């Protein structure tokens, strides 16, 4: 069984670099990645591949039979120097709290708060209407 944390999309090639976006999935591995990013951890990406190497001028050169076995793994120590993830928490509203600084408020939390406000408003309207009716007696 495979452990998936992200699905990559919108990948662009710039020179020999791959730059793109990935959606962090709501899976056990994805939740670990989300929690690490929320806590400020630096995550990197690395690819894994299979193939042969040939020594050339003191270096090991990857040969033509190379194949990627994964598009990218989330790692703590990426193999490429600039393969660090910049997390952008989309679908969040940001609020500033003097004690804690900037905090992300999820859409779900916003929706719950708005629903609670609407429920309170509906209850207040009902209470006011009941008072009005009782004043007519």
Long-range contacts (C-beta under 8 A, 24 or more apart in sequence): 3-27, 3-28, 3-29, 4-29, 4-30, 5-29, 5-30, 5-32, 5-33, 5-74, 6-30, 6-33, 6-72, 6-74, 8-71, 8-72, 17-82, 22-72, 29-74, 33-74, 37-85, 37-87, 37-89, 38-89, 38-104, 42-76, 42-84, 42-85, 43-74, 43-75, 43-76, 43-84, 43-85, 43-87, 44-74, 44-75, 44-76, 44-77, 44-78, 44-83, 44-84, 44-85, 45-72, 45-73, 45-74, 45-75, 45-78, 45-83, 45-85, 46-72, 46-73, 46-75, 46-78, 46-79, 46-80, 46-83, 47-71, 47-72, 47-73, 47-79, 48-73
